[in-house]
Amino acid sequence: MKRAIIVLATVAALAAAPTPASAGGNGVAAGIIGGLAVGTLLGAAVAQPRYYGPPPVYVEEPAPIYHAAPPPRCFWARGEPVWDGYRGIWVRPRMKVCD
């Protein structure tokens, strides 16, 4: 496929070459633009193929399994009032009570 594109572009470039009867000074800009276009086509035809990674794979996650939570073995409770000399107030500290 690349070879066919290169051959077609070369033939098109040779066919567009000016002949002695039509050579003039007013086709310079057209020649530059045509040369850039042909160069772009040839460069794109000869360029290395690009690598594209494999498509993403979507995996269905299993349904969640809910287990009954065991009853709590410990809990927090308010303790006996204690005088806090730093703050000057009575506080009831939290205590952890376990079975």
N, C-alpha and C positions, 0 to 999 in steps of 0.2 A: 504494500500500500504506500509506503514511504517513497519507494523508487518511482512509482507511477506519478505521485505528486511532484517529485523533483523533476521528472522528465517533462511533465506538462508545464511547470513553471519555467523551465529552461526554454522550451519551444515558444511559450508566450513572450518571453523576454526577447528572443531572437526575432520573432515576427514583428515586434514593436520597434525594432532598431531602425533608425532613420536611414533612408536611402539617399544617395547623392543628389537626387533631384529635389527632395523635400527637406534637405538639411538647411536649417536656418537658425538664427539666433533667438527666436522667440519660444523655443521649446525647452529651455533650460530648466525652468521650474517644474514643468510636467515630467521631465526626465528624472529630476531629483525625487519628486514625489513617487513616480512609478518605481524607481529603484528601491526606495525605502519600503514600498508595499511588497515588491517581489522578495526583498531581503527578509521581511517579516514573515512572509508565507514560507519561505525556505527554512528559516530558523525554527518556526513552529513545527514544520514537518520532520525536521531532523532531531528535534529536542528529545531528550530521554523521557521514557514513560514515567509517570509519577506513581508512587506507591500510595495506595489507600488502604488503611487498616480494615480488618474484617468488621462487618456490621455488629452492633451490640447484641448481646444475647440476653433476653429477658427471662428470668427464672421466677416462677411463681413460688412465693414463700408459703410454707405450711401454715395452717390455721393455728392461732395461739391456743395453748392448753391452759385452762385456768384451774388451779388447785385451791382447795379450801385452806386458808391460812390457819396455822395452829393458834390456839388461844394464847394471849400474852402471858408470860410467866412473871413478868415484873411490871410495876407501874410506879408513877411518881406521885407523891403525896406531900402535903404541907406538914412540916415538923413543929416541934414545940417552939414558942417564942424565945428568942435569944436577944440580949442587949448588944447592940453594935456600938461600941465606944467611939469608933472613928467617926461615924455619921451621927451618933447621938440619938438613935431611934431603936425601937424594937423591930426585929425582923423575924419572919417565919421561913427558915430555909427549906428548900425542896429536898425531899429524901426519896431515895429509890427503895421501894418495898418489893421484895421478891417472895414467891411462894416457897 
